[in-house]
Amino acid sequence: RAVREAFVRLHEDGPERGGGPDIGEYQGIPLNDAARFRAETWSPSIWTVPEHQCIPHPADYGPSFSNLRIWKDVDPKSNEVTAWHTQMAWMSPTRTIWMDGRPHPPEYAAHTWQGFSTGVWEGDTLTVKTTHLKPAFVRRNGIPRSEKATMVEHFTRHDNILTWITIVTDPAYFTEPFIRSRNFVVNPGYQPTPYPCTVEIEVDRPEGTVPHYLPGTNSFLSEWAAKQHLPMEAVKGGAETMYPEYVLKLKNLPSAKAVPAQ
């Protein structure tokens, strides 16, 4: 196996690595009404539930947060690469990208956090298709992504810079593909360390409690818009808010006012 390591350079996902997005901050994401409904009833306290504390980041979300390790499998007889592997630092999720031409499994096959990935070279770019992803999220503020989603990725290296583009199509929650890009810088001395996760009771609550908001009761949804002096219509997201020309529409929309917490 030949090993190549890299670490992330903050780019589009820089804010995700800090405090994370605010509740109600959905602009720039092509979510539909069903996704918005789920996001508005989501509570961040869900992460304190023991069953949720050690869930790894899925393949489409993990690159936002972690150092990256890449290595390959080589067939000893043909000398051809049969698979590439990626491992993110946070929770150590590991993916296999099959390069041997094998087909994707049937739709009813098991779904996993990393999905099932196959790759082909298109010039100097590795293009990867991933299916069979478990349902997860696309932001840390409750925007969901369904098990029906598929992902196409493009890995392109320019000298010591690796650009990683992900394109997620989700017929359940997106009206258009959701595109992200990340940049990584090669670090030959990088050594990944184990990332054990231990479940703890962080908040005492009755067994079976699932933190959430009933529809129409989340009083925090307007805080982000009010703080940034943005219209509520804009921060609710949707495909329209992804494009530069949406700025022209913003000029004619009223800014939001915060709603006091109940």
Secondary structure by P-SEA (a helix, b strand, c coil): cbbbbbbbccccccccccccccccccccccccaaaaaaaaacccccccccccccccccccccccbbbbbbbbccccccccccbbbbbbcccbbbbbbbcccccccccccccccccbbbbbbcccbbbbbbccccccccccccccccccbbbbbbbbbcccbbbbbbbbbbccccccbbbbbbbbbbbccccccbbbbbbcccccccccbbbbbccccccccaaaaaaacccccccccccccccccaaaaaaabbbbbbcccc
